[in-house]
């Protein structure tokens, strides 16, 4: 090999080795065992095996066929691991689902059966066809993964939209896999200017970019958590809770804050000078209800008062008057709290 080829081999091979180490790290050595980290580790490991095969084949055409079979077998899992990595991150799945296990298990059985029944060494033509099965399956999973991220992808083209750091990471990993797939696909169809080593070079470049960013982060465990765990809020003592509840009642009754259809937890917390987390904990621990239930109680109480004393307003108008932003929401909340509909309540009031 000349100097340029030696540098190319070194860069590609080192990238493959580092991907393997990074994959093992995410799989075994993160302090918090998130499911996303397991799938990312598995993804990096199968990618490193697939790319490693490409590097060895490019610089040694006499490579034993068993290495080609191992590389293609690993390629069969790139799409599934990418998809389940993204799905577990977006849906915040903490334990692997049974249907995921069945899906991965069936893929493992399939690739193992084909490998044993038709080894590459003896049936290269069979694997020539099977390559298209592998790449078709990879493409299907890429499309499925893209559908999972369609909301995040849309943010890239919307003016004024902001993207959280985990969303950026997820998109970067997805786009990187798309780029790697494109380069490998162009190579197998013998596209002009497409070299088989291109996929390995692109993979190494992307990997080093990812590593360089990770090095500037102290925490890697929750790298892909869209809603990372928050530190627990100190519980409000009984004396302070009574004072805050009185303040809360005053804001709701005297200021009629509940009539604001866009009322948020943060708005109410500012009114009594506590944080949103403290107010949420106060409602849950001391009143046994969430924010929506608490506000709706005031709205329904006022609605009952209006229905009982004023028959000029329609029931829908009453809902808007007390702070609900839709008829259906008002009717559902009314039924939940009073065990009857607004219409039945009105009719009962008229009979008295």
C-alpha positions as CSV (number, residue, x, y, z in Angstrom):
1,X,0.0,0.0,0.0
2,X,1.2,3.5,-0.7
3,X,1.0,6.3,1.9
4,X,-2.5,7.5,0.9
5,X,-3.9,4.0,1.1
6,X,-2.2,3.4,4.5
7,X,-3.7,6.6,5.8
8,X,-7.1,5.6,4.5
9,X,-6.8,2.1,6.0
10,X,-5.7,3.6,9.4
11,X,-8.5,6.2,9.5
12,X,-11.2,3.6,8.6
13,X,-9.9,0.8,10.8
14,X,-9.4,3.1,13.8
15,X,-13.0,4.4,13.3
16,X,-14.3,0.9,13.3
17,X,-12.4,0.0,16.4
18,X,-13.5,3.1,18.3
19,X,-17.1,2.5,17.3
20,X,-16.8,-1.0,18.8
21,X,-15.4,0.5,22.1
22,X,-18.1,3.1,22.2
23,X,-20.8,0.5,21.6
24,X,-19.5,-1.6,24.4
25,X,-19.4,1.4,26.7
26,X,-23.1,2.3,26.0
27,X,-24.0,-1.3,26.4
28,X,-22.2,-2.2,29.6
29,X,-20.6,0.8,31.3
30,X,-23.1,3.7,31.6
31,X,-24.1,4.2,35.2
32,X,-27.8,4.4,34.5
33,X,-29.1,1.5,32.5
34,X,-31.5,3.1,30.0
35,X,-32.9,1.0,27.3
36,X,-31.9,3.6,24.7
37,X,-28.3,3.1,25.7
38,X,-28.5,-0.7,25.2
39,X,-29.9,-0.3,21.7
40,X,-27.4,2.4,20.8
41,X,-24.6,0.2,22.0
42,X,-25.9,-2.7,19.9
43,X,-26.3,-0.5,16.9
44,X,-22.7,0.7,17.2
45,X,-21.4,-2.8,17.6
46,X,-23.2,-4.2,14.5
47,X,-22.2,-1.1,12.5
48,X,-18.5,-1.6,13.5
49,X,-18.7,-5.2,12.4
50,X,-20.3,-4.3,9.1
51,X,-17.8,-1.5,8.4
52,X,-14.9,-3.5,9.6
53,X,-15.7,-6.1,7.0
54,X,-15.7,-3.4,4.4
55,X,-12.3,-2.1,5.4
56,X,-10.7,-5.6,5.4
57,X,-12.3,-6.5,2.1
58,X,-11.2,-3.3,0.4
59,X,-7.6,-3.8,1.4
60,X,-7.5,-7.6,1.1
61,X,-9.6,-9.1,-1.7
62,X,-8.5,-12.6,-0.6
63,X,-10.4,-12.2,2.7
64,X,-11.9,-15.5,3.9
65,X,-15.6,-15.7,3.0
66,X,-16.6,-16.3,6.6
67,X,-15.7,-12.6,7.3
68,X,-18.0,-11.5,4.5
69,X,-20.8,-13.7,6.0
70,X,-20.3,-12.2,9.5
71,X,-20.3,-8.6,8.1
72,X,-23.5,-9.1,6.1
73,X,-25.2,-10.9,9.1
74,X,-24.4,-7.9,11.3
75,X,-25.8,-5.6,8.6
76,X,-29.1,-7.4,9.0
77,X,-29.5,-5.9,12.5
78,X,-28.5,-2.3,11.7
79,X,-32.0,-1.2,10.7
80,X,-33.9,-3.0,13.6
81,X,-31.5,-1.7,16.3
82,X,-31.7,1.9,14.9
83,X,-35.5,1.7,14.9
84,X,-35.8,0.3,18.4
85,X,-33.2,2.8,19.7
86,X,-35.3,5.7,18.4
87,X,-38.6,4.2,19.4
88,X,-37.4,3.6,23.0
89,X,-36.2,7.2,23.2
90,X,-39.3,8.8,21.8
91,X,-41.8,6.7,23.7
92,X,-39.6,6.7,26.8
93,X,-39.7,2.9,27.1
94,X,-37.8,1.6,30.1
95,X,-38.1,-2.2,29.6
96,X,-38.0,-4.0,26.3
97,X,-41.4,-5.0,25.0
98,X,-42.2,-8.7,24.3
99,X,-43.0,-8.1,20.6
100,X,-39.6,-6.4,20.2
101,X,-37.9,-9.5,21.6
102,X,-39.9,-11.8,19.3
103,X,-39.0,-9.6,16.3
104,X,-35.3,-9.6,17.0
105,X,-35.4,-13.2,17.9
106,X,-37.0,-14.2,14.6
107,X,-34.4,-12.1,12.7
108,X,-31.6,-13.9,14.6
109,X,-33.1,-17.3,13.8
110,X,-33.5,-16.4,10.1
111,X,-29.9,-15.1,9.6
112,X,-28.5,-18.0,11.6
113,X,-30.5,-20.6,9.7
114,X,-29.4,-19.1,6.3
115,X,-25.8,-18.9,7.5
116,X,-25.7,-22.5,8.6
117,X,-27.7,-23.9,5.7
118,X,-26.1,-21.8,3.0
119,X,-22.6,-20.7,4.1
120,X,-21.0,-18.0,2.0
121,X,-18.0,-20.1,1.3
122,X,-20.2,-22.7,-0.5
123,X,-23.1,-20.6,-1.7
124,X,-21.9,-17.2,-2.8
125,X,-24.7,-16.9,-5.3
126,X,-27.3,-17.4,-2.6
127,X,-25.8,-14.6,-0.6
128,X,-25.7,-12.5,-3.7
129,X,-29.5,-12.6,-3.6
130,X,-29.7,-12.4,0.1
131,X,-27.8,-9.1,0.1
132,X,-30.8,-7.5,-1.6
133,X,-33.0,-8.9,1.2
134,X,-30.7,-7.4,3.8
135,X,-30.6,-3.9,2.1
136,X,-34.4,-4.0,1.5
137,X,-35.0,-4.7,5.1
138,X,-32.5,-2.0,6.2
139,X,-34.3,0.5,4.0
140,X,-37.8,-0.4,5.4
141,X,-36.5,0.1,8.9
142,X,-34.9,3.5,7.9
143,X,-38.3,4.6,6.5
144,X,-40.1,3.5,9.7
145,X,-37.5,5.3,11.8
146,X,-38.0,8.4,9.7
147,X,-41.8,8.3,10.4
148,X,-41.0,8.1,14.1
149,X,-39.0,11.3,13.7
150,X,-41.3,13.2,11.4
151,X,-42.2,15.8,14.0
152,X,-38.5,16.5,14.7
153,X,-37.7,16.5,11.0
154,X,-40.5,19.1,10.4
155,X,-38.8,21.4,12.9
156,X,-35.8,21.6,10.6
157,X,-37.9,23.4,8.1
158,X,-40.1,25.5,10.3
159,X,-39.0,29.1,11.0
160,X,-38.8,30.0,14.7
161,X,-39.0,26.4,15.9
162,X,-36.4,25.3,18.5
163,X,-35.0,21.8,19.0
164,X,-33.9,20.3,22.2
165,X,-30.5,18.8,22.5
166,X,-31.8,15.1,22.7
167,X,-33.8,15.7,19.6
168,X,-30.7,17.0,17.8
169,X,-28.8,13.9,18.8
170,X,-31.6,11.5,17.7
171,X,-31.8,13.3,14.3
172,X,-28.0,13.3,13.9
173,X,-27.8,9.5,14.5
174,X,-30.7,8.9,12.1
175,X,-29.3,11.1,9.3
176,X,-25.9,9.5,9.8
177,X,-27.4,6.0,9.3
178,X,-29.2,7.3,6.2
179,X,-25.9,8.6,4.8
180,X,-24.1,5.4,5.5
181,X,-26.9,3.3,3.9
182,X,-26.8,5.5,0.8
183,X,-23.0,5.1,0.3
184,X,-23.1,1.3,0.8
185,X,-26.1,1.0,-1.5
186,X,-24.4,3.1,-4.2
187,X,-21.4,0.8,-3.9
188,X,-23.3,-2.5,-4.3
189,X,-25.1,-1.2,-7.5
190,X,-21.7,-0.1,-8.8
191,X,-22.7,3.6,-9.1
192,X,-20.2,5.9,-10.8
193,X,-17.7,7.4,-8.3
194,X,-19.0,5.2,-5.5
195,X,-16.3,3.3,-3.8
196,X,-16.9,0.4,-1.4
197,X,-14.7,2.1,1.2
198,X,-16.8,5.2,1.1
199,X,-19.2,3.9,3.7
200,X,-16.4,3.1,6.1
201,X,-14.9,6.6,5.6
202,X,-18.2,8.3,6.2
203,X,-18.9,6.2,9.2
204,X,-15.5,7.0,10.7
205,X,-16.0,10.7,10.1
206,X,-19.4,10.8,11.7
207,X,-18.2,8.7,14.6
208,X,-15.3,11.1,15.4
209,X,-17.8,14.0,15.2
210,X,-20.0,12.3,17.7
211,X,-17.1,11.5,20.0
212,X,-15.8,15.0,19.9
213,X,-19.2,16.3,21.1
214,X,-19.5,13.7,23.8
215,X,-16.1,14.6,25.2
216,X,-17.5,18.1,26.0
217,X,-20.4,16.5,28.0
218,X,-19.9,15.4,31.6
219,X,-23.0,13.2,31.5
220,X,-23.6,10.6,28.8
221,X,-26.1,8.4,30.5
222,X,-29.1,10.6,29.7
223,X,-27.8,11.8,26.3
224,X,-31.0,10.8,24.5
225,X,-33.7,11.3,27.1
226,X,-36.3,13.7,25.8
227,X,-37.6,14.3,29.3
228,X,-34.7,13.6,31.7
229,X,-35.4,12.8,35.3
230,X,-35.7,15.9,37.5
231,X,-34.3,16.0,41.0
232,X,-37.0,15.5,43.6
233,X,-38.7,18.6,45.1
234,X,-38.6,19.0,48.8
235,X,-42.0,18.3,50.3
236,X,-43.9,21.3,51.7
237,X,-44.4,21.0,55.5
238,X,-48.0,21.1,56.9
239,X,-47.8,24.7,58.3
240,X,-46.5,26.1,55.0
241,X,-48.9,24.0,53.0
242,X,-51.9,25.6,54.9
243,X,-50.7,29.1,54.2
244,X,-50.1,28.3,50.5
245,X,-53.5,26.7,50.1
246,X,-55.2,29.8,51.6
247,X,-53.2,32.0,49.1
248,X,-54.2,29.6,46.3
249,X,-57.9,29.8,47.2
250,X,-57.7,33.6,47.3
251,X,-56.1,33.8,43.9
252,X,-58.8,31.5,42.4
253,X,-61.8,33.1,44.1
254,X,-60.9,36.8,44.3
255,X,-59.0,37.1,41.1
256,X,-61.1,34.5,39.3
257,X,-58.0,33.0,37.7
258,X,-59.9,29.9,36.7
259,X,-61.8,31.9,34.1
260,X,-58.6,32.2,32.0
261,X,-58.9,29.4,29.4
262,X,-55.2,29.5,28.9
263,X,-54.3,29.2,32.6
264,X,-51.1,27.3,33.2
265,X,-49.5,25.8,36.3
266,X,-46.7,28.3,36.0
267,X,-49.2,31.2,36.0
268,X,-50.8,30.0,39.2
269,X,-47.4,29.3,40.9
270,X,-46.3,32.9,40.2
271,X,-49.5,34.1,41.9
272,X,-48.5,32.5,45.2
273,X,-44.7,32.9,44.8
274,X,-43.7,29.2,44.5
275,X,-42.1,27.2,41.7
276,X,-44.2,25.1,39.4
277,X,-42.8,21.9,40.8
278,X,-43.7,23.0,44.4
279,X,-47.2,23.9,43.4
280,X,-47.7,20.6,41.6
281,X,-46.4,18.7,44.7
282,X,-48.7,20.8,46.9
283,X,-51.7,19.9,44.9
284,X,-50.8,16.2,44.7
285,X,-49.6,15.6,48.3
286,X,-51.9,18.0,50.2
287,X,-55.1,18.2,48.1
288,X,-54.8,14.8,46.4
289,X,-55.5,16.2,42.9
290,X,-53.7,17.4,39.8
291,X,-53.7,20.9,38.4
292,X,-56.5,20.3,35.9
293,X,-58.8,18.8,38.4
294,X,-58.1,21.6,40.9
295,X,-59.0,24.3,38.4
296,X,-62.0,22.5,36.9
297,X,-63.5,22.3,40.4
298,X,-63.7,26.1,40.5
299,X,-65.0,26.3,37.0
300,X,-67.8,23.7,37.5
301,X,-68.7,25.3,40.9
302,X,-69.2,28.6,39.1
303,X,-71.0,26.9,36.2
304,X,-73.5,25.4,38.6
305,X,-74.1,28.8,40.1
306,X,-74.7,30.4,36.7
307,X,-77.0,27.6,35.6
308,X,-79.0,27.9,38.8
309,X,-79.4,31.7,38.7
310,X,-79.3,32.7,35.0
311,X,-81.2,31.0,32.2
312,X,-80.3,33.5,29.5
313,X,-77.0,31.8,28.6
314,X,-76.8,28.6,26.7
315,X,-75.0,25.7,28.3
316,X,-72.2,26.1,25.8
317,X,-71.9,29.8,26.7
318,X,-71.7,28.9,30.4
319,X,-68.7,26.7,29.7
320,X,-66.9,29.4,27.9
321,X,-67.8,31.9,30.6
322,X,-66.2,29.9,33.4
323,X,-63.0,29.2,31.5
324,X,-63.4,26.1,29.3
325,X,-62.1,26.4,25.8
326,X,-64.5,23.9,24.2
327,X,-68.0,22.5,24.7
328,X,-66.9,18.9,24.9
329,X,-64.3,19.6,27.5
330,X,-66.9,21.5,29.6
331,X,-69.5,18.7,29.4
332,X,-66.9,16.0,30.2
333,X,-65.6,17.9,33.2
334,X,-69.1,18.6,34.4
335,X,-70.2,15.0,34.2
336,X,-67.0,13.8,36.0
337,X,-67.5,16.2,38.9
338,X,-71.3,16.1,39.4
339,X,-72.2,12.7,37.9
340,X,-74.7,14.4,35.7
341,X,-74.8,16.4,32.5
342,X,-75.2,20.2,32.4
343,X,-78.6,19.7,30.7
344,X,-79.9,17.4,33.4
345,X,-78.6,19.7,36.1
346,X,-80.4,22.6,34.4
347,X,-83.7,20.7,34.1
348,X,-83.5,19.7,37.8
349,X,-82.9,23.3,38.8
350,X,-86.0,24.4,36.8
351,X,-88.2,21.9,38.6
352,X,-87.4,23.4,42.0
